[in-house]
Amino acid sequence: MITRTIFLSLTVALLSSCGSKYGKVSYSEAPKFINVSAYDPKERQRSGRSYNPHNQTALKVNGSRALIARCAKGYELDSKCADFLLGAERQGMKLGAYCFILAHISPTVQADRFIQRLRAIKSSKSLQTREILLVCDADTKSSAAQIAEFIQRIEKLTGTTPIVYLENSDRLRTTLSSASSKYKRIIRRAPYWIALYSNKDYDSPRDLMKAYDIWNTWAIWQFGGVLWENGRSTPKVFRSLGWRAPKYFGNMDRPMERNAFNGTAEEFENFWSRNSWKW
């Protein structure tokens, strides 16, 4: 008969191996953070702690080390971006901002507006943080050429290569995996932020990364997403092969989009500093 001590040891070992299968460290060890937009905070769904753009104490207490806020979607500027960034700075969290680029608008124009908006936010809100991570969130209709153009424009404007976030999209996978070597080289310069909060098609970030056939590794994993179903937001988190991400973030009272860094806490600090725009 297996004793309780041996059983617990085997359980811990199993969870650790399942967690590390998906990255350099286990889920419990990976630094966590959230991303937000004007749609946040979502509606309250259970008892627990809450937050708003101005007061993000509960996020920090529950382990969020950073916050990435949507800055723009095409021509549309996100109304809560500035407040979210300032609120995160008050908590000592690292800052990031993303631009959701749309395929029918010039990538150069969108990159220009993105950086102009961030400069204005920094000035108007008197942000003290000296660095911010920049992210390109590509529309599923985007071409490899458009993503590459956005990356190059951001590099020209800031001297920094943005992170690339890609939805788990059949169309994007086909587009990027069949892209020319020229565009793949440009896109490969950008660290990969992977979106995988369902194991319907892929059992791990590594599997999905290989499907795009661009990167050799991934940097960030969005393992928790939020779907709109039956008139309310529904948490959707990755659960596969015995590994189950929690439905909610700590004791927070509502769903949110959650991410884990592929590495240790020290590597997270170095990554954020190395890849951020020193604005």
TORKOL-4160 file (C-alpha; in steps of 0.2 Angstrom, whole numbers, padded with zeros to 4 digits, m for minus):
279
<pt num="1" X="0000" Y="0000" Z="0000"/>
<pt num="2" X="0007" Y="0017" Z="m0004"/>
<pt num="3" X="0009" Y="0028" Z="0011"/>
<pt num="4" X="0002" Y="0046" Z="0012"/>
<pt num="5" X="0019" Y="0053" Z="0011"/>
<pt num="6" X="0024" Y="0043" Z="m0004"/>
<pt num="7" X="0008" Y="0047" Z="m0013"/>
<pt num="8" X="0010" Y="0066" Z="m0010"/>
<pt num="9" X="0028" Y="0065" Z="m0016"/>
<pt num="10" X="0022" Y="0057" Z="m0032"/>
<pt num="11" X="0009" Y="0069" Z="m0034"/>
<pt num="12" X="0021" Y="0084" Z="m0033"/>
<pt num="13" X="0033" Y="0076" Z="m0045"/>
<pt num="14" X="0019" Y="0073" Z="m0057"/>
<pt num="15" X="0013" Y="0091" Z="m0056"/>
<pt num="16" X="0030" Y="0097" Z="m0058"/>
<pt num="17" X="0034" Y="0087" Z="m0073"/>
<pt num="18" X="0018" Y="0092" Z="m0081"/>
<pt num="19" X="0021" Y="0110" Z="m0078"/>
<pt num="20" X="0039" Y="0109" Z="m0085"/>
<pt num="21" X="0033" Y="0100" Z="m0100"/>
<pt num="22" X="0026" Y="0116" Z="m0107"/>
<pt num="23" X="0041" Y="0128" Z="m0103"/>
<pt num="24" X="0058" Y="0130" Z="m0094"/>
<pt num="25" X="0050" Y="0130" Z="m0077"/>
<pt num="26" X="0034" Y="0123" Z="m0069"/>
<pt num="27" X="0018" Y="0133" Z="m0069"/>
<pt num="28" X="0019" Y="0137" Z="m0050"/>
<pt num="29" X="0037" Y="0144" Z="m0053"/>
<pt num="30" X="0033" Y="0154" Z="m0069"/>
<pt num="31" X="0031" Y="0173" Z="m0066"/>
<pt num="32" X="0013" Y="0178" Z="m0069"/>
<pt num="33" X="0005" Y="0194" Z="m0076"/>
<pt num="34" X="m0011" Y="0200" Z="m0084"/>
<pt num="35" X="m0016" Y="0210" Z="m0100"/>
<pt num="36" X="m0031" Y="0221" Z="m0101"/>
<pt num="37" X="m0041" Y="0233" Z="m0112"/>
<pt num="38" X="m0055" Y="0244" Z="m0111"/>
<pt num="39" X="m0066" Y="0229" Z="m0108"/>
<pt num="40" X="m0058" Y="0226" Z="m0091"/>
<pt num="41" X="m0062" Y="0224" Z="m0077"/>
<pt num="42" X="m0075" Y="0211" Z="m0083"/>
<pt num="43" X="m0091" Y="0208" Z="m0072"/>
<pt num="44" X="m0090" Y="0201" Z="m0054"/>
<pt num="45" X="m0094" Y="0183" Z="m0054"/>
<pt num="46" X="m0089" Y="0176" Z="m0036"/>
<pt num="47" X="m0084" Y="0183" Z="m0019"/>
<pt num="48" X="m0066" Y="0189" Z="m0018"/>
<pt num="49" X="m0055" Y="0204" Z="m0022"/>
<pt num="50" X="m0058" Y="0216" Z="m0036"/>
<pt num="51" X="m0048" Y="0230" Z="m0045"/>
<pt num="52" X="m0050" Y="0244" Z="m0057"/>
<pt num="53" X="m0038" Y="0254" Z="m0068"/>
<pt num="54" X="m0034" Y="0266" Z="m0054"/>
<pt num="55" X="m0032" Y="0253" Z="m0040"/>
<pt num="56" X="m0023" Y="0237" Z="m0044"/>
<pt num="57" X="m0018" Y="0232" Z="m0027"/>
<pt num="58" X="m0027" Y="0215" Z="m0028"/>
<pt num="59" X="m0018" Y="0211" Z="m0044"/>
<pt num="60" X="m0001" Y="0214" Z="m0036"/>
<pt num="61" X="m0006" Y="0204" Z="m0020"/>
<pt num="62" X="m0011" Y="0189" Z="m0031"/>
<pt num="63" X="0005" Y="0189" Z="m0039"/>
<pt num="64" X="0004" Y="0199" Z="m0055"/>
<pt num="65" X="0022" Y="0206" Z="m0059"/>
<pt num="66" X="0017" Y="0216" Z="m0074"/>
<pt num="67" X="0002" Y="0223" Z="m0084"/>
<pt num="68" X="0001" Y="0225" Z="m0102"/>
<pt num="69" X="m0013" Y="0237" Z="m0108"/>
<pt num="70" X="m0021" Y="0239" Z="m0125"/>
<pt num="71" X="m0016" Y="0256" Z="m0132"/>
<pt num="72" X="m0025" Y="0255" Z="m0149"/>
<pt num="73" X="m0035" Y="0245" Z="m0161"/>
<pt num="74" X="m0032" Y="0251" Z="m0178"/>
<pt num="75" X="m0037" Y="0269" Z="m0178"/>
<pt num="76" X="m0046" Y="0268" Z="m0161"/>
<pt num="77" X="m0037" Y="0272" Z="m0146"/>
<pt num="78" X="m0041" Y="0263" Z="m0130"/>
<pt num="79" X="m0049" Y="0274" Z="m0117"/>
<pt num="80" X="m0042" Y="0265" Z="m0102"/>
<pt num="81" X="m0024" Y="0263" Z="m0107"/>
<pt num="82" X="m0017" Y="0278" Z="m0098"/>
<pt num="83" X="m0026" Y="0274" Z="m0082"/>
<pt num="84" X="m0021" Y="0256" Z="m0082"/>
<pt num="85" X="m0003" Y="0260" Z="m0085"/>
<pt num="86" X="m0003" Y="0273" Z="m0071"/>
<pt num="87" X="m0012" Y="0261" Z="m0059"/>
<pt num="88" X="0001" Y="0247" Z="m0062"/>
<pt num="89" X="0015" Y="0259" Z="m0060"/>
<pt num="90" X="0008" Y="0264" Z="m0042"/>
<pt num="91" X="0009" Y="0245" Z="m0038"/>
<pt num="92" X="0027" Y="0244" Z="m0044"/>
<pt num="93" X="0022" Y="0232" Z="m0058"/>
<pt num="94" X="0031" Y="0232" Z="m0075"/>
<pt num="95" X="0023" Y="0240" Z="m0089"/>
<pt num="96" X="0018" Y="0235" Z="m0106"/>
<pt num="97" X="0007" Y="0241" Z="m0120"/>
<pt num="98" X="0000" Y="0233" Z="m0136"/>
<pt num="99" X="m0007" Y="0238" Z="m0153"/>
<pt num="100" X="m0020" Y="0227" Z="m0161"/>
<pt num="101" X="m0016" Y="0230" Z="m0179"/>
<pt num="102" X="m0030" Y="0228" Z="m0192"/>
<pt num="103" X="m0026" Y="0221" Z="m0209"/>
<pt num="104" X="m0035" Y="0235" Z="m0219"/>
<pt num="105" X="m0025" Y="0249" Z="m0211"/>
<pt num="106" X="m0007" Y="0253" Z="m0215"/>
<pt num="107" X="0005" Y="0245" Z="m0202"/>
<pt num="108" X="0016" Y="0260" Z="m0203"/>
<pt num="109" X="0002" Y="0272" Z="m0199"/>
<pt num="110" X="m0004" Y="0261" Z="m0184"/>
<pt num="111" X="0014" Y="0260" Z="m0178"/>
<pt num="112" X="0016" Y="0279" Z="m0179"/>
<pt num="113" X="m0001" Y="0281" Z="m0169"/>
<pt num="114" X="0004" Y="0268" Z="m0156"/>
<pt num="115" X="0020" Y="0277" Z="m0152"/>
<pt num="116" X="0013" Y="0294" Z="m0153"/>
<pt num="117" X="m0001" Y="0289" Z="m0140"/>
<pt num="118" X="0012" Y="0281" Z="m0128"/>
<pt num="119" X="0022" Y="0297" Z="m0129"/>
<pt num="120" X="0007" Y="0307" Z="m0125"/>
<pt num="121" X="0002" Y="0296" Z="m0111"/>
<pt num="122" X="0019" Y="0296" Z="m0103"/>
<pt num="123" X="0019" Y="0315" Z="m0104"/>
<pt num="124" X="0001" Y="0318" Z="m0098"/>
<pt num="125" X="0001" Y="0305" Z="m0084"/>
<pt num="126" X="0019" Y="0309" Z="m0078"/>
<pt num="127" X="0024" Y="0291" Z="m0078"/>
<pt num="128" X="0040" Y="0288" Z="m0069"/>
<pt num="129" X="0044" Y="0271" Z="m0076"/>
<pt num="130" X="0058" Y="0272" Z="m0088"/>
<pt num="131" X="0054" Y="0257" Z="m0099"/>
<pt num="132" X="0039" Y="0249" Z="m0107"/>
<pt num="133" X="0037" Y="0232" Z="m0117"/>
<pt num="134" X="0029" Y="0235" Z="m0134"/>
<pt num="135" X="0018" Y="0222" Z="m0142"/>
<pt num="136" X="0011" Y="0219" Z="m0159"/>
<pt num="137" X="m0006" Y="0210" Z="m0158"/>
<pt num="138" X="m0010" Y="0204" Z="m0176"/>
<pt num="139" X="m0027" Y="0203" Z="m0183"/>
<pt num="140" X="m0030" Y="0185" Z="m0189"/>
<pt num="141" X="m0032" Y="0192" Z="m0207"/>
<pt num="142" X="m0014" Y="0200" Z="m0206"/>
<pt num="143" X="m0001" Y="0195" Z="m0219"/>
<pt num="144" X="0017" Y="0191" Z="m0215"/>
<pt num="145" X="0022" Y="0207" Z="m0224"/>
<pt num="146" X="0011" Y="0218" Z="m0213"/>
<pt num="147" X="0017" Y="0210" Z="m0197"/>
<pt num="148" X="0035" Y="0213" Z="m0203"/>
<pt num="149" X="0031" Y="0231" Z="m0208"/>
<pt num="150" X="0024" Y="0235" Z="m0191"/>
<pt num="151" X="0040" Y="0227" Z="m0183"/>
<pt num="152" X="0052" Y="0237" Z="m0193"/>
<pt num="153" X="0042" Y="0253" Z="m0191"/>
<pt num="154" X="0043" Y="0251" Z="m0172"/>
<pt num="155" X="0061" Y="0247" Z="m0173"/>
<pt num="156" X="0064" Y="0263" Z="m0183"/>
<pt num="157" X="0054" Y="0274" Z="m0171"/>
<pt num="158" X="0060" Y="0267" Z="m0154"/>
<pt num="159" X="0076" Y="0256" Z="m0157"/>
<pt num="160" X="0067" Y="0242" Z="m0149"/>
<pt num="161" X="0059" Y="0226" Z="m0157"/>
<pt num="162" X="0041" Y="0223" Z="m0151"/>
<pt num="163" X="0034" Y="0207" Z="m0145"/>
<pt num="164" X="0022" Y="0198" Z="m0157"/>
<pt num="165" X="0006" Y="0191" Z="m0150"/>
<pt num="166" X="m0004" Y="0178" Z="m0161"/>
<pt num="167" X="m0021" Y="0171" Z="m0159"/>
<pt num="168" X="m0022" Y="0152" Z="m0161"/>
<pt num="169" X="m0029" Y="0154" Z="m0179"/>
<pt num="170" X="m0029" Y="0142" Z="m0193"/>
<pt num="171" X="m0027" Y="0157" Z="m0205"/>
<pt num="172" X="m0013" Y="0165" Z="m0196"/>
<pt num="173" X="m0004" Y="0148" Z="m0195"/>
<pt num="174" X="m0006" Y="0145" Z="m0213"/>
<pt num="175" X="0000" Y="0163" Z="m0218"/>
<pt num="176" X="0015" Y="0163" Z="m0207"/>
<pt num="177" X="0021" Y="0145" Z="m0209"/>
<pt num="178" X="0021" Y="0148" Z="m0228"/>
<pt num="179" X="0029" Y="0165" Z="m0227"/>
<pt num="180" X="0045" Y="0170" Z="m0237"/>
<pt num="181" X="0061" Y="0167" Z="m0228"/>
<pt num="182" X="0063" Y="0186" Z="m0229"/>
<pt num="183" X="0048" Y="0190" Z="m0218"/>
<pt num="184" X="0051" Y="0175" Z="m0207"/>
<pt num="185" X="0068" Y="0182" Z="m0203"/>
<pt num="186" X="0061" Y="0199" Z="m0198"/>
<pt num="187" X="0047" Y="0192" Z="m0188"/>
<pt num="188" X="0059" Y="0180" Z="m0179"/>
<pt num="189" X="0067" Y="0195" Z="m0171"/>
<pt num="190" X="0052" Y="0198" Z="m0161"/>
<pt num="191" X="0049" Y="0187" Z="m0145"/>
<pt num="192" X="0034" Y="0176" Z="m0147"/>
<pt num="193" X="0019" Y="0178" Z="m0135"/>
<pt num="194" X="0009" Y="0163" Z="m0138"/>
<pt num="195" X="m0010" Y="0162" Z="m0135"/>
<pt num="196" X="m0016" Y="0144" Z="m0130"/>
<pt num="197" X="m0030" Y="0143" Z="m0117"/>
<pt num="198" X="m0037" Y="0127" Z="m0125"/>
<pt num="199" X="m0030" Y="0110" Z="m0129"/>
<pt num="200" X="m0042" Y="0107" Z="m0142"/>
<pt num="201" X="m0029" Y="0107" Z="m0156"/>
<pt num="202" X="m0012" Y="0108" Z="m0147"/>
<pt num="203" X="m0006" Y="0100" Z="m0131"/>
<pt num="204" X="0008" Y="0112" Z="m0127"/>
<pt num="205" X="0014" Y="0129" Z="m0132"/>
<pt num="206" X="0029" Y="0120" Z="m0140"/>
<pt num="207" X="0017" Y="0111" Z="m0152"/>
<pt num="208" X="0008" Y="0127" Z="m0157"/>
<pt num="209" X="0025" Y="0136" Z="m0160"/>
<pt num="210" X="0031" Y="0123" Z="m0171"/>
<pt num="211" X="0015" Y="0125" Z="m0182"/>
<pt num="212" X="0020" Y="0143" Z="m0186"/>
<pt num="213" X="0037" Y="0137" Z="m0191"/>
<pt num="214" X="0046" Y="0154" Z="m0187"/>
<pt num="215" X="0052" Y="0153" Z="m0169"/>
<pt num="216" X="0063" Y="0141" Z="m0160"/>
<pt num="217" X="0056" Y="0146" Z="m0143"/>
<pt num="218" X="0042" Y="0156" Z="m0135"/>
<pt num="219" X="0043" Y="0169" Z="m0122"/>
<pt num="220" X="0026" Y="0172" Z="m0115"/>
<pt num="221" X="0011" Y="0160" Z="m0114"/>
<pt num="222" X="m0007" Y="0167" Z="m0112"/>
<pt num="223" X="m0014" Y="0152" Z="m0104"/>
<pt num="224" X="m0030" Y="0160" Z="m0098"/>
<pt num="225" X="m0042" Y="0169" Z="m0109"/>
<pt num="226" X="m0060" Y="0176" Z="m0107"/>
<pt num="227" X="m0074" Y="0171" Z="m0119"/>
<pt num="228" X="m0091" Y="0180" Z="m0120"/>
<pt num="229" X="m0105" Y="0167" Z="m0119"/>
<pt num="230" X="m0123" Y="0168" Z="m0114"/>
<pt num="231" X="m0122" Y="0187" Z="m0109"/>
<pt num="232" X="m0107" Y="0185" Z="m0098"/>
<pt num="233" X="m0088" Y="0183" Z="m0099"/>
<pt num="234" X="m0082" Y="0166" Z="m0096"/>
<pt num="235" X="m0065" Y="0161" Z="m0090"/>
<pt num="236" X="m0056" Y="0149" Z="m0102"/>
<pt num="237" X="m0040" Y="0141" Z="m0096"/>
<pt num="238" X="m0028" Y="0128" Z="m0102"/>
<pt num="239" X="m0030" Y="0110" Z="m0095"/>
<pt num="240" X="m0021" Y="0095" Z="m0103"/>
<pt num="241" X="m0013" Y="0079" Z="m0098"/>
<pt num="242" X="m0016" Y="0081" Z="m0080"/>
<pt num="243" X="m0011" Y="0099" Z="m0079"/>
<pt num="244" X="m0025" Y="0111" Z="m0074"/>
<pt num="245" X="m0023" Y="0130" Z="m0074"/>
<pt num="246" X="m0034" Y="0138" Z="m0060"/>
<pt num="247" X="m0050" Y="0145" Z="m0067"/>
<pt num="248" X="m0048" Y="0162" Z="m0058"/>
<pt num="249" X="m0032" Y="0172" Z="m0054"/>
<pt num="250" X="m0029" Y="0169" Z="m0035"/>
<pt num="251" X="m0044" Y="0176" Z="m0025"/>
<pt num="252" X="m0050" Y="0188" Z="m0039"/>
<pt num="253" X="m0068" Y="0189" Z="m0041"/>
<pt num="254" X="m0069" Y="0190" Z="m0060"/>
<pt num="255" X="m0061" Y="0182" Z="m0075"/>
<pt num="256" X="m0046" Y="0190" Z="m0083"/>
<pt num="257" X="m0033" Y="0186" Z="m0097"/>
<pt num="258" X="m0018" Y="0179" Z="m0088"/>
<pt num="259" X="0000" Y="0175" Z="m0094"/>
<pt num="260" X="0015" Y="0166" Z="m0088"/>
<pt num="261" X="0033" Y="0169" Z="m0093"/>
<pt num="262" X="0044" Y="0155" Z="m0100"/>
<pt num="263" X="0058" Y="0156" Z="m0087"/>
<pt num="264" X="0063" Y="0160" Z="m0069"/>
<pt num="265" X="0059" Y="0176" Z="m0060"/>
<pt num="266" X="0077" Y="0182" Z="m0063"/>
<pt num="267" X="0075" Y="0178" Z="m0082"/>
<pt num="268" X="0059" Y="0188" Z="m0082"/>
<pt num="269" X="0067" Y="0203" Z="m0075"/>
<pt num="270" X="0081" Y="0202" Z="m0088"/>
<pt num="271" X="0069" Y="0199" Z="m0102"/>
<pt num="272" X="0058" Y="0214" Z="m0098"/>
<pt num="273" X="0072" Y="0226" Z="m0096"/>
<pt num="274" X="0081" Y="0219" Z="m0112"/>
<pt num="275" X="0066" Y="0220" Z="m0123"/>
<pt num="276" X="0058" Y="0236" Z="m0117"/>
<pt num="277" X="0058" Y="0253" Z="m0125"/>
<pt num="278" X="0068" Y="0265" Z="m0114"/>
<pt num="279" X="0056" Y="0279" Z="m0117"/>
